[in-house]
Each structure stands twice: as C-alpha cells, then as structure tokens.
C-alpha cells in the first residue's frame, strides 16, 4: 500500500510540474493532437497531389508512433530531470528512504509506459492504417527511446537550453533508419547500428502481417544496453556534483 501511495504522490507531483510549464503542457498533448491532425491532413494532401501517398502511410505512422511519441515524452521527462537536478531534489534523494536509484527507476519506467500506451492509441486515432496486435511490441520497443533521451539530457546537459539542443541534435542520427524503408537489399541492415532501426523494422513487418518479433527482441536488448550505460553515466555525473 505504501508503494502505491508513493507512486501516486510522485505522479501527482510530476503532473503539477508539467502543468506549470507551458512548453511541457503543449508537448504533453502533441502526440494525440498530431495523430488527429494526420487523420485529417494526410488524406487531404493525398487527394490534391499527383503522387500517391497511401503506400507510405505505414512509414508516416511509424515515424509518429515509434519515433515521434517517445521523443516528445522523453523530452518532457528529461526537462523534469533537469529541474530535479537544479533544485537539489536528486541530491536530497541520497538521504531519504526513497533512494536515488528507486526514484530514477520510477522516472524512467513511467515514460516507457506512457510512450507505449500513447503510441498504440495514436494508431487508430490517425486512421491511416489497420491496427494489428502485432504492432504493440514494436511500439513498446520504440518507447524505450524515451528514457534514453531523458538520460542523455540529464547526463550531458547543464541547463534546459542545452537539453533542448541536445534533444534536437541526438535525434538527427536516430532518424536515419527511416531511409531503410527505401532500401530493399541486405544493405538495409547497416542501419541496425542505430537502435531506432529495430523497432521501425518490426513496425513495418507487423503492419504487413509478417514475423516481426526477432526485430523487437534485438531492439529491446539494444535499447536496454543503452539505458544501462546511460544510468551508469548519470550516477557518475551526480557523484561529481
């Protein structure tokens, strides 16, 4: 009971912090708002250009659900972590019953759940493709980018401005695997050096009704290794403060 009480207290505190910041409030509603915008905008554009966009609807949705949603939620959590560091909350955790490790585990688990659930909701909300249960694992793996981005911001940025710049810069190479959509040869696996390739490929295969679990499995392991390294890097950064 104490654990659940603490969970709800922390969550309520996070929601209060988001409501107080106009940028974070906007970022919080963007995932579903963009999905609804895609539902209206993409068919309109498709009907008014000579190029048929329908073959690319899955690509568009993978960009939003596997990449866009985790980026938005990871950015919010990263900014909250920077706030916690600046106001001394993280240092104070060292002398409270709730250890820094447990607090960080909460901070990193919550965005995964939120990103995965939001991504799944966005698929029918956008209405551009058929929803399949096999898409859920790909969305869950993609959601692991949210804590990675949050940790990158909290570990390497000294303030919110640097955090914002770091978010923009780090997402450029991570978006490169979208090019794999257009590569039909085995060279497509060259993009596997980047973690985002694996959930994207799993999403594309699942949308076609093909076997996608090996890509979800590799993607999960890849992302968890990145999370573990960044958690260690974050603790080292905190120990120097």
Buried (B, 14 or more C-beta within 10 A) or exposed (E): EEEEEBEEEBEEEBEEBBEEBEEBEEBBEBBBEBBBBBBEEBBEEBEEEEEEBEEBBBBBBBBBBBBBBBBBBBBBBBBBBBBBBEEEBBEEBEEEEEEBEBBBEBBBEBBBEBBBBBBBBBBEBBBBBEEBEBBBBBBBBBBBBBBBBBBBBBBBBEEBEEBBEBBEEBBEEBBBBBEBBEEEEEEBEBBBEBBBBBBBBBBBBBBEEEEBEEBBBBBBEBBBEBBEEBBEBBEEEBEEE
